[in-house]
């Protein structure tokens, strides 16, 4: 899967074994019809799913293989894998196709691919709509304005009510208290940290609210302290396994509660993946 990397002291068999576990997680999601990804309230994931739907079977397989290799590297300290991660990201054909596809015009236009707050503001502003019309007149395709039904149902964009941070905070606090037994620790800049345990895995969950970009960013860190595996990577999330960021920008009053329930499910999935990784045989000395 991943070539030998002697210059950074990583064992190829270890990377291969972790990559196989990540690949199995990706396959389980795809084989099940993408039930988890399709419920994540994120424009990044909406774009990924729409792009993935266009791929031929062989290209899908190649992409999942590449994402598994990329994902395996993320379970080691960043200073050790930075060069390998960047090389893989910028030279693997499947990852290059994914990057180019997501940056194409098809995903640059269309209300479907705007975060819900920006999209709602745009359709309520005559000047924005006029500018949109002028821009679209020069396109040779019809941008997608249909919103993801699993995220917003049949509610029209004008009628969508976005969720406010205080309401989200209450939902998060309740879920994370039940799941981790954790109350939030406030950090400078408004970041909230929740620490607790799922099974044998000690987790730290970071939540950041934003008024400008994604409504929330979440990140997960874990402590293992052995075998050279990464500890406390707060930027990691389930979406990281798919090459996407963990910003959620499709949160509404209607879908917020089930989205936070989904976050609970994602934490469980990650904790179980970490447990499987820790159960791998130690690399020979």
Number of C-alpha atoms within 10 A of each C-alpha: 16 19 12 14 15 9 10 13 10 17 15 16 15 19 24 19 16 25 25 18 19 24 20 15 16 19 17 12 13 15 9 10 11 14 11 14 19 17 18 27 27 27 23 22 23 22 20 21 14 12 15 17 11 10 13 9 11 8 16 16 14 15 22 21 22 24 24 28 25 26 22 25 23 20 20 19 15 13 8 15 19 14 14 17 17 11 11 18 19 13 10 14 15 20 21 15 13 18 15 11 16 18 12 11 13 17 22 14 18 18 20 20 24 21 20 26 22 14 17 19 14 19 16 13 10 11 11 13 14 13 11 15 11 11 11 15 10 8 12 7 10 11 17 13 14 13 20 17 11 12 22 19 11 12 13 11 20 12 8 17 15 18 18 15 15 10 12 20 16 10 17 22 17 15 18 21 15 12 16 19 15 19 17 18 12 13 11 6 8 12 15 18 20 20 20 18 15 16 10 11 17 16 24 21 25 23 21 18 22 13 10 8 14 21 24 20 19 22 22 23 18 23 15 17 10 10 12 12 15 18 16 18 20 17 15 21 23 22 17 16 22 19 20 16 20 23 25 21 23 26 29 21 14 16 18 21 18 15 21 20 13 17 19 17 15 17 21 15 14 21 21 16 16 19 16 13 20 16 9 12 10 10 12 7 3
